[in-house]
């Protein structure tokens, strides 16, 4: 049933309580579905697998990773359009994103170096698994923190 | 410390009604939000939401724009910089009153 939405002003304590409930609502609604994070994690994991293409022809090495990322994105976007961020990220909100990007770079680089050194096929695969787990676990946590950080309703 | 009367004076009468307060709280963390999404989140009718948005728009706290997307016309609502300032100031006043 619809509320009347007349000038139903509450007292300060009740208003703050309603605001806190709205903040929780914001945290929930601004969260992207898990399938989005799985898609992103798959795309990021592709970077760790690039060293496995070393023996392939040059043109295939160049085309295969972006083609694979495109296929992943198309599969996940098939039934649901990709959600876009409507939150404006500023200042310290960018720090966790930067940390994740640096970690992705470090894991990819380390995995690549180990593969060059030892040549075990499972090293890039393990790197890809680590990157996948990183994005799937850290992504939603970062997003929850963003939603809270963007709200001035803080108690 | 701000006295209760000073804090009460800082309460914004345009924002204070609970649904307008909730509208501001829903709009604050995002660049803009679709009218229909706001309506569903607040569980109100189109006309009731329009009425509240109209009050906020008149005060210069909210802007509305119409845009076509995938063959459908949608109304997007945005909290203006002065709306953000007024909302934050209102929250501070509410906190002062409950401190």
gemmi code that builds the backbone of each chain (N, CA, C; Angstrom):
import gemmi

chains = {
    "A": [
        ("UNK", (0.848, -1.191, 0.000), (0.000, 0.000, 0.000), (0.887, 1.246, 0.000)),
        ("UNK", (0.489, 2.247, -0.770), (1.302, 3.450, -0.850), (1.124, 4.319, 0.392)),
        ("UNK", (2.232, 4.934, 0.784), (2.109, 5.895, 1.871), (1.630, 7.208, 1.270)),
        ("UNK", (1.118, 8.078, 2.103), (0.543, 9.315, 1.584), (1.599, 10.343, 1.248)),
        ("UNK", (2.765, 10.252, 1.905), (3.880, 11.166, 1.660), (3.516, 12.621, 1.945)),
        ("UNK", (2.625, 12.829, 2.862), (2.378, 14.209, 3.262), (3.552, 14.658, 4.115)),
        ("UNK", (3.472, 15.871, 4.638), (4.603, 16.393, 5.408), (4.713, 15.685, 6.752)),
        ("UNK", (5.113, 14.420, 6.677), (5.165, 13.588, 7.864), (6.516, 13.723, 8.542)),
        ("UNK", (6.769, 14.877, 9.126), (8.049, 15.094, 9.781), (8.100, 14.297, 11.083)),
        ("UNK", (9.280, 13.736, 11.349), (9.476, 12.986, 12.578), (10.399, 13.785, 13.490)),
        ("UNK", (10.546, 13.298, 14.704), (11.505, 13.910, 15.615), (12.911, 13.599, 15.166)),
        ("UNK", (13.925, 14.281, 15.741), (15.319, 14.069, 15.303), (15.775, 12.618, 15.415)),
        ("UNK", (15.445, 11.960, 16.536), (15.906, 10.577, 16.721), (15.272, 9.653, 15.690)),
        ("UNK", (13.983, 9.843, 15.444), (13.280, 8.989, 14.466), (13.803, 9.272, 13.057)),
        ("UNK", (14.090, 10.541, 12.792), (14.625, 10.901, 11.469), (15.976, 10.227, 11.238)),
        ("UNK", (16.822, 10.269, 12.267), (18.142, 9.635, 12.133), (18.005, 8.124, 11.966)),
        ("UNK", (17.025, 7.547, 12.653), (16.802, 6.106, 12.523), (16.361, 5.770, 11.085)),
        ("UNK", (15.463, 6.604, 10.553), (15.003, 6.393, 9.173), (16.165, 6.553, 8.197)),
        ("UNK", (17.050, 7.506, 8.489), (18.209, 7.725, 7.611), (19.158, 6.529, 7.654)),
        ("UNK", (19.325, 5.960, 8.846), (20.199, 4.796, 8.971), (19.632, 3.629, 8.154)),
        ("UNK", (18.300, 3.479, 8.198), (17.661, 2.412, 7.402), (17.863, 2.669, 5.911)),
        ("UNK", (17.804, 3.946, 5.528), (18.002, 4.285, 4.109), (19.439, 4.009, 3.699)),
        ("UNK", (20.366, 4.261, 4.634), (21.768, 3.980, 4.312), (21.966, 2.488, 4.048)),
        ("UNK", (21.346, 1.652, 4.887), (21.440, 0.207, 4.671), (20.819, -0.167, 3.323)),
        ("UNK", (19.719, 0.531, 2.997), (19.058, 0.312, 1.703), (20.018, 0.669, 0.561)),
        ("UNK", (20.746, 1.765, 0.742), (21.736, 2.179, -0.258), (22.821, 1.127, -0.433)),
        ("UNK", (23.314, 0.617, 0.699), (24.387, -0.385, 0.631), (23.911, -1.602, -0.146)),
        ("UNK", (22.653, -1.990, 0.078), (22.103, -3.158, -0.620), (21.893, -2.883, -2.107)),
        ("UNK", (21.280, -1.747, -2.417), (20.877, -1.512, -3.814), (22.052, -1.143, -4.706)),
        ("UNK", (23.098, -0.552, -4.108), (24.234, -0.146, -4.929), (25.213, -1.302, -5.161)),
        ("UNK", (24.891, -2.448, -4.544), (25.767, -3.605, -4.723), (25.503, -4.259, -6.071)),
        ("UNK", (26.565, -4.584, -6.769), (26.395, -5.270, -8.055), (26.140, -6.757, -7.810)),
        ("UNK", (25.404, -7.404, -8.722), (25.164, -8.842, -8.526), (26.467, -9.622, -8.599)),
        ("UNK", (26.479, -10.802, -7.956), (27.698, -11.614, -7.904), (28.181, -11.977, -9.300)),
        ("UNK", (27.245, -12.168, -10.231), (27.640, -12.557, -11.592), (28.544, -11.490, -12.235)),
        ("UNK", (28.331, -10.236, -11.835), (29.185, -9.161, -12.351), (30.627, -9.360, -11.893)),
        ("UNK", (30.777, -9.683, -10.599), (32.131, -9.867, -10.055), (32.789, -11.122, -10.617)),
        ("UNK", (31.972, -12.153, -10.856), (32.524, -13.384, -11.447), (33.016, -13.089, -12.867)),
        ("UNK", (32.231, -12.285, -13.608), (32.644, -11.912, -14.965), (33.964, -11.138, -14.936)),
        ("UNK", (34.024, -10.151, -14.027), (35.244, -9.340, -13.927), (36.434, -10.208, -13.513)),
        ("UNK", (36.174, -11.136, -12.572), (37.239, -12.024, -12.088), (37.758, -12.910, -13.229)),
        ("UNK", (36.837, -13.404, -14.070), (37.244, -14.229, -15.221), (38.112, -13.402, -16.175)),
        ("UNK", (37.686, -12.155, -16.423), (38.445, -11.288, -17.342), (39.846, -11.016, -16.792)),
        ("UNK", (39.926, -10.744, -15.496), (41.231, -10.453, -14.876), (42.114, -11.704, -14.892)),
        ("UNK", (41.492, -12.874, -14.652), (42.257, -14.127, -14.616), (42.912, -14.413, -15.964)),
        ("UNK", (42.317, -13.899, -17.032), (42.881, -14.105, -18.374), (44.314, -13.552, -18.445)),
        ("UNK", (44.546, -12.437, -17.746), (45.887, -11.822, -17.770), (46.962, -12.788, -17.266)),
        ("UNK", (46.595, -13.554, -16.221), (47.574, -14.486, -15.655), (47.842, -15.661, -16.598)),
        ("UNK", (46.889, -15.910, -17.504), (47.047, -17.048, -18.421), (47.806, -16.681, -19.692)),
        ("UNK", (48.043, -15.395, -19.914), (48.708, -14.935, -21.142), (50.066, -15.637, -21.382)),
        ("UNK", (50.872, -15.856, -20.320), (52.164, -16.527, -20.571), (52.026, -17.902, -21.238)),
        ("UNK", (50.890, -18.559, -21.049), (50.696, -19.885, -21.658), (50.609, -19.812, -23.185)),
        ("UNK", (50.423, -18.591, -23.708), (50.293, -18.443, -25.168), (51.655, -18.180, -25.840)),
        ("UNK", (52.732, -18.259, -25.051), (54.057, -17.889, -25.590), (54.456, -18.652, -26.848)),
        ("UNK", (54.048, -19.936, -26.901), (54.442, -20.768, -28.044), (53.515, -20.585, -29.255)),
        ("UNK", (52.455, -19.834, -29.090), (51.490, -19.643, -30.166), (52.028, -18.644, -31.196)),
        ("UNK", (51.461, -18.630, -32.425), (51.854, -17.609, -33.410), (51.579, -16.204, -32.874)),
        ("UNK", (52.425, -15.245, -33.301), (52.341, -13.873, -32.783), (50.959, -13.254, -32.870)),
        ("UNK", (50.300, -13.402, -34.001), (48.983, -12.773, -34.187), (47.952, -13.374, -33.253)),
        ("UNK", (48.118, -14.681, -32.986), (47.170, -15.359, -32.099), (47.392, -14.925, -30.641)),
        ("UNK", (48.676, -14.717, -30.301), (49.000, -14.232, -28.952), (48.354, -12.868, -28.704)),
        ("UNK", (48.312, -12.089, -29.792), (47.781, -10.725, -29.684), (46.247, -10.719, -29.598)),
        ("UNK", (45.649, -11.615, -30.355), (44.177, -11.602, -30.466), (43.482, -12.419, -29.372)),
        ("UNK", (44.104, -13.527, -28.977), (43.412, -14.465, -28.083), (42.939, -13.844, -26.757)),
        ("UNK", (43.807, -13.122, -26.009), (43.325, -12.594, -24.718), (42.128, -11.635, -24.831)),
        ("UNK", (42.214, -10.592, -25.736), (41.021, -9.728, -25.820), (39.792, -10.454, -26.334)),
        ("UNK", (40.011, -11.444, -27.228), (38.865, -12.208, -27.744), (38.217, -13.008, -26.617)),
        ("UNK", (39.056, -13.596, -25.757), (38.534, -14.384, -24.637), (37.762, -13.490, -23.661)),
        ("UNK", (38.322, -12.305, -23.405), (37.649, -11.342, -22.499), (36.300, -10.930, -23.094)),
        ("UNK", (36.274, -10.712, -24.397), (35.034, -10.321, -25.070), (33.992, -11.429, -24.956)),
        ("UNK", (34.447, -12.673, -25.157), (33.528, -13.818, -25.057), (32.954, -13.914, -23.646)),
        ("UNK", (33.834, -13.753, -22.639), (33.379, -13.813, -21.237), (32.327, -12.727, -20.979)),
        ("UNK", (32.640, -11.501, -21.433), (31.716, -10.383, -21.203), (30.377, -10.637, -21.902)),
        ("UNK", (30.431, -11.182, -23.113), (29.190, -11.443, -23.856), (28.357, -12.522, -23.178)),
        ("UNK", (29.037, -13.561, -22.687), (28.305, -14.642, -22.009), (27.571, -14.100, -20.784)),
        ("UNK", (28.287, -13.281, -19.979), (27.681, -12.787, -18.743), (26.644, -11.700, -19.010)),
        ("UNK", (26.810, -10.984, -20.120), (25.867, -9.908, -20.430), (24.667, -10.411, -21.208)),
        ("UNK", (24.689, -11.692, -21.526), (23.660, -12.257, -22.382), (22.258, -12.046, -21.807)),
        ("UNK", (22.100, -12.372, -20.533), (20.766, -12.273, -19.939), (20.578, -11.016, -19.104)),
        ("UNK", (21.665, -10.369, -18.811), (21.536, -9.188, -17.956), (22.532, -8.125, -18.394)),
        ("UNK", (22.051, -6.916, -18.702), (22.996, -5.877, -19.120), (23.998, -5.578, -18.015)),
        ("UNK", (25.187, -5.197, -18.401), (26.208, -4.883, -17.412), (25.807, -3.611, -16.668)),
        ("UNK", (25.903, -3.688, -15.372), (25.539, -2.521, -14.566), (26.655, -1.495, -14.610)),
        ("UNK", (26.299, -0.239, -14.633), (27.315, 0.811, -14.639), (27.381, 1.458, -13.268)),
        ("UNK", (28.518, 1.980, -12.928), (28.636, 2.635, -11.632), (28.006, 3.997, -11.679)),
        ("UNK", (27.167, 4.273, -10.713), (26.579, 5.592, -10.623), (27.191, 6.354, -9.457)),
        ("UNK", (28.081, 5.669, -8.745), (28.742, 6.351, -7.634), (29.946, 7.113, -8.179)),
        ("UNK", (30.121, 8.332, -7.696), (31.318, 9.081, -8.089), (32.415, 8.738, -7.093)),
        ("UNK", (33.521, 8.224, -7.617), (34.606, 7.823, -6.724), (35.596, 8.966, -6.594)),
        ("UNK", (35.875, 9.318, -5.360), (36.780, 10.444, -5.127), (37.717, 10.128, -3.969)),
        ("UNK", (38.867, 10.792, -3.990), (39.793, 10.775, -2.859), (40.158, 9.386, -2.399)),
        ("UNK", (39.980, 9.142, -1.092), (40.447, 7.873, -0.520), (39.605, 6.679, -0.964)),
        ("UNK", (38.469, 6.960, -1.635), (37.675, 5.853, -2.153), (38.432, 5.100, -3.244)),
        ("UNK", (39.397, 5.798, -3.874), (40.151, 5.157, -4.956), (41.265, 4.253, -4.425)),
        ("UNK", (41.598, 4.397, -3.136), (42.723, 3.635, -2.583), (42.528, 2.116, -2.651)),
        ("UNK", (41.361, 1.583, -2.214), (41.214, 0.121, -2.327), (41.252, -0.359, -3.770)),
        ("UNK", (40.720, 0.472, -4.684), (40.752, 0.106, -6.105), (42.199, 0.036, -6.586)),
        ("UNK", (42.979, 1.033, -6.168), (44.396, 1.076, -6.532), (45.122, -0.144, -5.959)),
        ("UNK", (44.795, -0.475, -4.708), (45.434, -1.632, -4.055), (45.126, -2.917, -4.819)),
        ("UNK", (43.884, -3.056, -5.262), (43.499, -4.268, -6.002), (44.237, -4.318, -7.342)),
        ("UNK", (44.306, -3.172, -8.021), (44.987, -3.125, -9.329), (46.470, -3.470, -9.168)),
        ("UNK", (47.103, -2.903, -8.123), (48.526, -3.182, -7.881), (48.730, -4.664, -7.566)),
        ("UNK", (47.818, -5.232, -6.760), (47.925, -6.658, -6.419), (47.759, -7.522, -7.669)),
        ("UNK", (46.824, -7.136, -8.524), (46.624, -7.887, -9.779), (47.912, -7.857, -10.610)),
        ("UNK", (48.502, -6.666, -10.707), (49.753, -6.516, -11.459), (50.869, -7.353, -10.847)),
        ("UNK", (50.962, -7.333, -9.504), (52.028, -8.064, -8.819), (51.865, -9.573, -9.002)),
        ("UNK", (50.626, -10.058, -8.830), (50.390, -11.504, -8.969), (50.662, -11.945, -10.406)),
        ("UNK", (50.198, -11.144, -11.375), (50.429, -11.491, -12.794), (51.925, -11.514, -13.100)),
        ("UNK", (52.627, -10.470, -12.632), (54.064, -10.368, -12.890), (54.837, -11.506, -12.252)),
        ("UNK", (54.500, -11.806, -10.991), (55.196, -12.867, -10.261), (54.942, -14.225, -10.905)),
        ("UNK", (53.686, -14.451, -11.271), (53.322, -15.715, -11.903), (54.036, -15.871, -13.245)),
        ("UNK", (54.129, -14.772, -13.987), (54.805, -14.792, -15.287), (56.294, -15.091, -15.106)),
        ("UNK", (56.897, -14.400, -14.109), (58.340, -14.604, -13.862), (58.625, -16.057, -13.477)),
        ("UNK", (57.765, -16.618, -12.605), (57.961, -18.016, -12.174), (57.792, -18.976, -13.350)),
        ("UNK", (56.840, -18.665, -14.228), (56.596, -19.532, -15.384), (57.791, -19.498, -16.337)),
        ("UNK", (58.339, -18.298, -16.531), (59.520, -18.155, -17.404), (60.690, -18.943, -16.812)),
        ("UNK", (60.808, -18.895, -15.479), (61.932, -19.545, -14.789), (61.790, -21.071, -14.774)),
        ("UNK", (60.581, -21.550, -14.433), (60.400, -22.990, -14.221), (59.634, -23.705, -15.336)),
        ("UNK", (58.789, -22.966, -16.028), (58.063, -23.551, -17.164), (56.923, -24.475, -16.803)),
        ("UNK", (56.492, -24.472, -15.528), (55.358, -25.343, -15.165), (54.045, -24.688, -15.611)),
        ("UNK", (53.217, -25.457, -16.310), (51.961, -24.908, -16.846), (51.017, -24.440, -15.744)),
        ("UNK", (51.148, -25.118, -14.566), (50.185, -24.826, -13.504), (50.469, -23.498, -12.795)),
        ("UNK", (51.639, -22.907, -13.040), (51.939, -21.630, -12.362), (51.010, -20.515, -12.857)),
        ("UNK", (50.869, -20.291, -14.168), (49.883, -19.289, -14.613), (48.458, -19.644, -14.205)),
        ("UNK", (48.163, -20.960, -14.203), (46.807, -21.386, -13.808), (46.540, -21.011, -12.347)),
        ("UNK", (47.567, -21.224, -11.498), (47.433, -20.864, -10.082), (47.297, -19.340, -9.930)),
        ("UNK", (48.080, -18.615, -10.734), (47.992, -17.151, -10.717), (46.585, -16.689, -11.104)),
        ("UNK", (46.035, -17.352, -12.132), (44.677, -16.994, -12.585), (43.656, -17.273, -11.492)),
        ("UNK", (43.846, -18.388, -10.786), (42.934, -18.751, -9.699), (43.009, -17.720, -8.567)),
        ("UNK", (44.234, -17.298, -8.254), (44.426, -16.292, -7.197), (43.752, -14.973, -7.572)),
        ("UNK", (43.927, -14.571, -8.820), (43.322, -13.315, -9.278), (41.799, -13.408, -9.257)),
        ("UNK", (41.301, -14.569, -9.664), (39.850, -14.780, -9.651), (39.312, -14.626, -8.226)),
        ("UNK", (39.978, -15.298, -7.286), (39.541, -15.238, -5.882), (39.647, -13.811, -5.346)),
        ("UNK", (40.720, -13.131, -5.720), (40.933, -11.752, -5.241), (39.765, -10.853, -5.665)),
        ("UNK", (39.415, -10.909, -6.938), (38.355, -10.025, -7.444), (36.994, -10.398, -6.856)),
        ("UNK", (36.711, -11.699, -6.784), (35.399, -12.132, -6.285), (35.227, -11.799, -4.793)),
        ("UNK", (36.330, -11.853, -4.050), (36.233, -11.574, -2.598), (36.375, -10.073, -2.315)),
        ("UNK", (37.401, -9.458, -2.889), (37.679, -8.044, -2.558), (36.716, -7.080, -3.251)),
        ("UNK", (36.237, -7.422, -4.446), (35.359, -6.522, -5.195), (34.087, -6.150, -4.438)),
        ("UNK", (33.289, -7.154, -4.026), (32.058, -6.814, -3.308), (32.324, -6.075, -1.986)),
        ("UNK", (33.419, -6.437, -1.287), (33.744, -5.755, -0.018), (34.044, -4.285, -0.285)),
        ("UNK", (34.808, -4.036, -1.338), (35.161, -2.659, -1.697), (33.888, -1.873, -2.046)),
        ("UNK", (32.985, -2.514, -2.741), (31.756, -1.850, -3.152), (30.887, -1.489, -1.955)),
        ("UNK", (30.803, -2.403, -0.974), (30.047, -2.124, 0.257), (30.652, -0.919, 0.973)),
        ("UNK", (31.969, -0.892, 1.032), (32.667, 0.216, 1.710), (32.427, 1.528, 0.968)),
        ("UNK", (32.440, 1.472, -0.358), (32.177, 2.673, -1.174), (30.807, 3.252, -0.846)),
        ("UNK", (29.802, 2.352, -0.814), (28.427, 2.808, -0.577), (28.313, 3.497, 0.773)),
        ("UNK", (28.989, 2.952, 1.788), (28.950, 3.566, 3.120), (29.728, 4.874, 3.123)),
        ("UNK", (30.849, 4.858, 2.433), (31.722, 6.038, 2.400), (31.045, 7.214, 1.700)),
        ("UNK", (30.225, 6.918, 0.710), (29.571, 7.979, -0.062), (28.422, 8.636, 0.701)),
        ("UNK", (28.000, 7.971, 1.744), (26.860, 8.488, 2.482), (27.327, 9.313, 3.674)),
        ("UNK", (26.698, 10.500, 3.869), (27.088, 11.313, 5.031), (26.397, 10.828, 6.290)),
        ("UNK", (25.490, 9.870, 6.116), (24.765, 9.366, 7.278), (25.688, 8.399, 8.010)),
        ("UNK", (26.413, 8.899, 8.956), (27.383, 8.070, 9.654), (27.187, 8.231, 11.149)),
        ("UNK", (27.051, 7.115, 11.827), (26.791, 7.201, 13.263), (27.919, 6.594, 14.067)),
    ],
    "B": [
        ("UNK", (29.489, 24.072, 22.138), (28.514, 23.108, 21.611), (27.243, 23.858, 21.180)),
        ("UNK", (26.654, 23.458, 20.088), (25.461, 24.121, 19.590), (24.281, 23.812, 20.513)),
        ("UNK", (23.516, 24.831, 20.868), (22.353, 24.583, 21.727), (21.236, 23.962, 20.893)),
        ("UNK", (20.266, 23.396, 21.587), (19.150, 22.741, 20.882), (18.396, 23.715, 19.987)),
        ("UNK", (18.218, 24.945, 20.499), (17.448, 25.913, 19.697), (18.210, 26.307, 18.432)),
        ("UNK", (19.539, 26.426, 18.568), (20.349, 26.739, 17.374), (20.307, 25.586, 16.376)),
        ("UNK", (20.419, 24.374, 16.912), (20.375, 23.191, 16.033), (19.024, 23.085, 15.359)),
        ("UNK", (17.968, 23.328, 16.125), (16.616, 23.245, 15.554), (16.438, 24.282, 14.453)),
        ("UNK", (17.072, 25.453, 14.644), (16.968, 26.514, 13.634), (17.675, 26.109, 12.345)),
        ("UNK", (18.658, 25.213, 12.477), (19.401, 24.776, 11.287), (18.684, 23.660, 10.524)),
        ("UNK", (17.637, 23.113, 11.110), (16.876, 22.081, 10.389), (16.230, 22.715, 9.161)),
        ("UNK", (16.387, 22.063, 8.048), (15.845, 22.628, 6.810), (14.377, 22.196, 6.654)),
        ("UNK", (13.446, 23.146, 6.646), (12.025, 22.770, 6.586), (11.631, 22.071, 5.285)),
        ("UNK", (12.405, 22.326, 4.227), (12.071, 21.659, 2.946), (12.482, 20.194, 3.001)),
        ("UNK", (13.621, 19.923, 3.624), (14.149, 18.550, 3.655), (13.550, 17.735, 4.807)),
        ("UNK", (13.128, 18.387, 5.863), (12.763, 17.677, 7.090), (11.661, 16.619, 6.960)),
        ("UNK", (10.595, 16.834, 6.156), (9.602, 15.756, 6.036), (10.290, 14.443, 5.663)),
        ("UNK", (9.889, 13.399, 6.345), (10.654, 12.147, 6.302), (10.880, 11.592, 4.892)),
        ("UNK", (9.881, 11.701, 4.015), (10.084, 11.131, 2.676), (11.064, 11.969, 1.853)),
        ("UNK", (11.060, 13.268, 2.074), (12.041, 14.113, 1.355), (13.444, 13.841, 1.885)),
        ("UNK", (13.499, 13.608, 3.190), (14.785, 13.258, 3.808), (15.314, 11.950, 3.204)),
        ("UNK", (14.412, 10.993, 3.040), (14.813, 9.701, 2.472), (15.193, 9.847, 0.995)),
        ("UNK", (14.481, 10.722, 0.282), (14.816, 10.957, -1.133), (16.251, 11.489, -1.226)),
        ("UNK", (16.568, 12.476, -0.370), (17.928, 13.041, -0.373), (18.958, 11.972, -0.030)),
        ("UNK", (18.615, 11.131, 0.968), (19.552, 10.076, 1.390), (19.767, 9.053, 0.274)),
        ("UNK", (18.733, 8.783, -0.501), (18.869, 7.832, -1.616), (19.662, 8.439, -2.768)),
        ("UNK", (19.534, 9.757, -2.941), (20.206, 10.412, -4.074), (21.657, 10.774, -3.762)),
        ("UNK", (21.961, 10.947, -2.492), (23.294, 11.467, -2.140), (24.474, 10.621, -2.644)),
        ("UNK", (24.428, 9.283, -2.490), (25.621, 8.527, -2.915), (25.744, 8.298, -4.414)),
        ("UNK", (24.726, 8.663, -5.192), (24.775, 8.378, -6.629), (24.799, 9.668, -7.449)),
        ("UNK", (25.262, 9.548, -8.669), (25.279, 10.727, -9.537), (23.845, 11.137, -9.871)),
        ("UNK", (22.984, 10.142, -10.153), (21.567, 10.389, -10.395), (20.813, 9.073, -10.256)),
        ("UNK", (19.508, 9.169, -10.106), (18.708, 7.954, -9.947), (17.432, 8.079, -10.769)),
        ("UNK", (16.961, 6.940, -11.245), (15.754, 6.948, -12.066), (14.521, 7.132, -11.185)),
        ("UNK", (13.569, 7.882, -11.690), (12.325, 8.167, -10.966), (11.660, 6.864, -10.502)),
        ("UNK", (11.541, 5.907, -11.408), (10.841, 4.658, -11.091), (11.551, 3.886, -9.975)),
        ("UNK", (12.878, 3.973, -9.954), (13.642, 3.279, -8.904), (13.363, 3.932, -7.555)),
        ("UNK", (13.364, 5.259, -7.545), (13.052, 5.986, -6.309), (11.654, 5.634, -5.814)),
        ("UNK", (10.707, 5.614, -6.742), (9.317, 5.293, -6.395), (9.229, 3.915, -5.738)),
        ("UNK", (9.931, 2.940, -6.329), (9.881, 1.588, -5.771), (10.585, 1.513, -4.418)),
        ("UNK", (11.717, 2.199, -4.295), (12.460, 2.160, -3.031), (11.653, 2.794, -1.892)),
        ("UNK", (10.916, 3.843, -2.241), (10.137, 4.543, -1.215), (8.751, 3.934, -1.027)),
        ("UNK", (8.362, 3.054, -1.974), (7.056, 2.423, -1.936), (5.937, 3.464, -1.915)),
        ("UNK", (5.964, 4.341, -2.886), (4.948, 5.391, -2.998), (4.414, 5.428, -4.441)),
        ("UNK", (3.379, 6.198, -4.646), (2.820, 6.318, -5.991), (3.613, 7.358, -6.793)),
        ("UNK", (3.441, 7.341, -8.111), (4.112, 8.320, -8.973), (3.765, 9.747, -8.554)),
        ("UNK", (2.464, 9.972, -8.321), (2.039, 11.342, -8.009), (2.582, 11.811, -6.663)),
        ("UNK", (2.635, 10.875, -5.700), (3.164, 11.254, -4.379), (4.639, 11.614, -4.480)),
        ("UNK", (5.366, 10.832, -5.265), (6.798, 11.124, -5.417), (6.991, 12.432, -6.181)),
        ("UNK", (6.193, 12.629, -7.234), (6.289, 13.876, -8.012), (6.083, 15.093, -7.115)),
        ("UNK", (5.133, 14.977, -6.212), (4.815, 16.093, -5.324), (6.030, 16.438, -4.444)),
        ("UNK", (6.655, 15.398, -3.892), (7.816, 15.638, -3.028), (9.010, 16.157, -3.836)),
        ("UNK", (9.186, 15.601, -5.029), (10.301, 16.053, -5.875), (10.088, 17.494, -6.323)),
        ("UNK", (8.837, 17.835, -6.537), (8.518, 19.198, -6.946), (8.918, 20.190, -5.849)),
        ("UNK", (8.653, 19.833, -4.592), (9.031, 20.710, -3.471), (10.554, 20.858, -3.407)),
        ("UNK", (11.253, 19.736, -3.605), (12.726, 19.776, -3.562), (13.285, 20.540, -4.767)),
        ("UNK", (12.638, 20.386, -5.918), (13.081, 21.085, -7.133), (12.888, 22.590, -6.982)),
        ("UNK", (11.743, 22.980, -6.446), (11.462, 24.406, -6.243), (12.512, 25.038, -5.327)),
        ("UNK", (12.959, 24.272, -4.344), (13.974, 24.784, -3.415), (15.373, 24.759, -4.044)),
        ("UNK", (15.483, 24.168, -5.218), (16.779, 24.089, -5.898), (17.661, 22.954, -5.394)),
        ("UNK", (17.055, 21.994, -4.678), (17.833, 20.886, -4.112), (17.923, 19.686, -5.052)),
        ("UNK", (17.048, 19.663, -6.031), (16.983, 18.501, -6.922), (16.755, 18.981, -8.353)),
        ("UNK", (17.348, 18.268, -9.317), (17.023, 18.543, -10.724), (16.482, 17.258, -11.349)),
        ("UNK", (15.646, 17.422, -12.344), (15.092, 16.260, -13.040), (15.322, 16.434, -14.532)),
        ("UNK", (15.695, 15.342, -15.185), (15.857, 15.405, -16.639), (15.190, 14.169, -17.249)),
        ("UNK", (14.677, 14.362, -18.442), (14.031, 13.256, -19.152), (14.983, 12.762, -20.237)),
        ("UNK", (15.161, 11.458, -20.319), (16.051, 10.905, -21.342), (15.461, 9.607, -21.865)),
        ("UNK", (15.608, 9.389, -23.155), (15.110, 8.152, -23.757), (16.212, 7.103, -23.720)),
        ("UNK", (15.836, 5.909, -23.284), (16.807, 4.824, -23.243), (16.095, 3.539, -23.640)),
        ("UNK", (16.643, 2.852, -24.631), (16.077, 1.614, -25.155), (14.577, 1.765, -25.454)),
        ("UNK", (14.242, 2.857, -26.134), (12.869, 3.078, -26.569), (11.922, 3.555, -25.475)),
        ("UNK", (12.441, 3.737, -24.266), (11.576, 4.182, -23.160), (12.052, 5.528, -22.643)),
        ("UNK", (11.094, 6.366, -22.342), (11.443, 7.664, -21.781), (11.534, 7.531, -20.260)),
        ("UNK", (12.656, 7.927, -19.716), (12.856, 7.815, -18.266), (13.189, 9.175, -17.682)),
        ("UNK", (12.789, 9.357, -16.457), (13.122, 10.605, -15.758), (14.226, 10.298, -14.752)),
        ("UNK", (15.288, 11.083, -14.833), (16.421, 10.903, -13.921), (16.449, 12.068, -12.936)),
        ("UNK", (16.681, 11.738, -11.692), (16.656, 12.738, -10.630), (18.044, 12.853, -10.018)),
        ("UNK", (18.443, 14.090, -9.776), (19.796, 14.323, -9.247), (19.733, 15.333, -8.101)),
        ("UNK", (20.536, 15.088, -7.076), (20.661, 16.049, -5.979), (21.667, 17.116, -6.418)),
        ("UNK", (21.288, 18.378, -6.311), (22.195, 19.453, -6.746), (23.253, 19.699, -5.659)),
        ("UNK", (24.331, 20.411, -5.994), (25.335, 20.723, -4.958), (24.709, 21.432, -3.752)),
        ("UNK", (23.770, 22.349, -3.998), (23.150, 23.036, -2.852), (22.258, 22.058, -2.080)),
        ("UNK", (21.673, 21.095, -2.780), (20.887, 20.055, -2.116), (21.759, 19.188, -1.228)),
        ("UNK", (22.949, 18.854, -1.729), (23.883, 18.037, -0.933), (24.297, 18.808, 0.324)),
        ("UNK", (24.610, 20.099, 0.133), (25.017, 20.917, 1.295), (23.882, 21.016, 2.318)),
        ("UNK", (22.675, 21.271, 1.817), (21.524, 21.414, 2.720), (21.253, 20.104, 3.455)),
        ("UNK", (21.374, 18.991, 2.740), (21.124, 17.676, 3.342), (22.148, 17.385, 4.442)),
        ("UNK", (23.415, 17.660, 4.146), (24.477, 17.399, 5.137), (24.304, 18.304, 6.360)),
        ("UNK", (23.949, 19.547, 6.101), (23.743, 20.485, 7.202), (22.548, 20.044, 8.055)),
        ("UNK", (21.542, 19.513, 7.391), (20.351, 19.021, 8.088), (20.720, 17.833, 8.985)),
        ("UNK", (21.536, 16.947, 8.466), (21.954, 15.779, 9.265), (22.758, 16.237, 10.490)),
        ("UNK", (23.639, 17.226, 10.267), (24.425, 17.749, 11.403), (23.495, 18.307, 12.477)),
        ("UNK", (22.476, 19.040, 12.034), (21.524, 19.623, 12.992), (20.767, 18.520, 13.731)),
        ("UNK", (20.395, 17.458, 13.012), (19.692, 16.338, 13.658), (20.586, 15.686, 14.707)),
        ("UNK", (21.866, 15.536, 14.359), (22.826, 14.929, 15.305), (22.989, 15.801, 16.539)),
        ("UNK", (23.083, 17.121, 16.296), (23.241, 18.043, 17.428), (22.035, 17.949, 18.364)),
        ("UNK", (20.895, 17.780, 17.772), (19.673, 17.713, 18.588), (19.587, 16.426, 19.402)),
        ("UNK", (20.203, 15.372, 18.876), (20.119, 14.088, 19.593), (21.333, 13.845, 20.482)),
        ("UNK", (22.336, 14.733, 20.377), (23.568, 14.529, 21.168), (23.298, 14.751, 22.666)),
    ],
}
model = gemmi.Model(1)
for chain_id, residues in chains.items():
    chain = gemmi.Chain(chain_id)
    for i, (resn, *xyz) in enumerate(residues, 1):
        res = gemmi.Residue()
        res.name, res.seqid = resn, gemmi.SeqId(i, " ")
        for name, pos in zip(("N", "CA", "C"), xyz):
            atom = gemmi.Atom()
            atom.name, atom.element = name, gemmi.Element(name[0])
            atom.pos, atom.b_iso = gemmi.Position(*pos), 0.0
            res.add_atom(atom)
        chain.add_residue(res)
    model.add_chain(chain)
structure = gemmi.Structure()
structure.add_model(model)
structure.setup_entities()
